[in-house]
Amino acid sequence: MRPIVDEEMIEAGISALRNERLVMGESVYKFEEEFARYCGTRYAVSTASGTAALQIAFQSIGIHGDDEILTTPFSFFATSNAIIHAGAQPRFADVENSGFNLDPEKASKKITSKTQAVEPVHLYGEPARMDEFLAMAEERGISIVEDCCQAHGAEYDGKKVGSLGLAGCFSFYSSKNMTVGGDGGMITTNEEELADAARSFRDCGRASKYEMSRVGYTSRLNTVNAAIGRVQLRKLDKWNSLRRGIAKLYRREFKGVEGITLPPEENSKEVPVYHLFVIRSEHRDGIAKRLEENGIESAIHYPIPIHLQAHYRRQYGFSEGSFPVSEKLAKEVLSLPMHPMLTEQQVSLVSRTVREAIHQDS
Ligand SMILES: Cc1ncc(COP(=O)(O)O)c(C=O)c1O
């Protein structure tokens, strides 16, 4: 990854520092308005991080106590930590047999009378199978909160992610498809009550300046970050399209190569944004080693599924074998270099190195 910080963003940040209130300045409201318009929702409420966006979204829909929220164990751990922060119980279902996202059928079997919400994650920028999740929500009377932290601008059935469920939650951490020049988050929704509750939670629980209606947090997005985010948002579509172009180059380079599985292809329903370009291979460690020897960075998202992290083992009694598809993915996935400025030559070099590693390893 390589975050992009250009002169326009620097100028926007400086101008906000010079001319606006540092907290809840005009840029924050403008950024929220523009982000909502971009996603096609009525409201967007900014927060201090993606984790805070998820936690606040859960609390704003009234989750508490014994309530359960069902999600995937194959994600960044904030996906389920946010459920715990919200005071609810995380529950997991395994991911699809091919692909990386929560499997709607497996999720459906895990729903209990305590399940209040399902949290699909659009992992790596690949939209989850929202039709099936939405049908399930309707049928079982539960809410869908989308974890869009890796999928700014991705589309499902002609709609932007974050506009499909009851709420969508985004992260602007510096590695994401767009950043605010540091940490930040956003909740998108069409529900006025949910948006009002989220605005209160992120601002100390305020009902008005001196009145408090809930036990809230200091979890606002700073004005300077919102100003930078506004510039980034204007460039997001261009960057996403460059990412899709780079993914196409990788696909061409790996056509017919045995020993690796490429990520699911774009189709008429699902438009991914390639936050990451993730291949699967039994030769994963050999490939990563060879890339490193050649000065090429790669990464593993994620080597340990959430249910096998220490807290989750201890607290919920998970062990190896609980979610076999996620556990297999953790052993096989490798994220290759992916950012909008990657050149065709760089993609060629990375791909050649991967092919050589497979050849050497087989
Ligand atoms: C899938 C997913 N969920 C949640 C988060 C949490 O976002 P943040 O780091 O902004 O708290 C992240 C990113 O870091 C993420 O990738």
PDBQT file of the ligand as one rigid body, heavy atoms in Angstrom, charges set to zero:
ROOT
HETATM    1  C1  LIG A 401     -12.563  -5.138   7.726  1.00  0.00    +0.000 C 
HETATM    2  C2  LIG A 401     -12.204  -4.079   8.724  1.00  0.00    +0.000 A 
HETATM    3  N1  LIG A 401     -13.051  -3.793   9.730  1.00  0.00    +0.000 NA
HETATM    4  C3  LIG A 401     -12.780  -2.838  10.624  1.00  0.00    +0.000 A 
HETATM    5  C4  LIG A 401     -11.624  -2.085  10.564  1.00  0.00    +0.000 A 
HETATM    6  C5  LIG A 401     -11.358  -1.074  11.621  1.00  0.00    +0.000 C 
HETATM    7  O1  LIG A 401     -11.091   0.213  11.147  1.00  0.00    +0.000 OA
HETATM    8  P1  LIG A 401     -10.117   1.192  11.942  1.00  0.00    +0.000 P 
HETATM    9  O2  LIG A 401      -8.738   0.690  11.824  1.00  0.00    +0.000 OA
HETATM   10  O3  LIG A 401     -10.314   2.508  11.255  1.00  0.00    +0.000 OA
HETATM   11  O4  LIG A 401     -10.601   1.233  13.349  1.00  0.00    +0.000 OA
HETATM   12  C6  LIG A 401     -10.714  -2.338   9.530  1.00  0.00    +0.000 A 
HETATM   13  C7  LIG A 401      -9.483  -1.593   9.326  1.00  0.00    +0.000 C 
HETATM   14  O5  LIG A 401      -8.574  -1.327   9.848  1.00  0.00    +0.000 OA
HETATM   15  C8  LIG A 401     -10.996  -3.365   8.595  1.00  0.00    +0.000 A 
HETATM   16  O6  LIG A 401     -10.152  -3.652   7.606  1.00  0.00    +0.000 OA
ENDROOT
TORSDOF 0
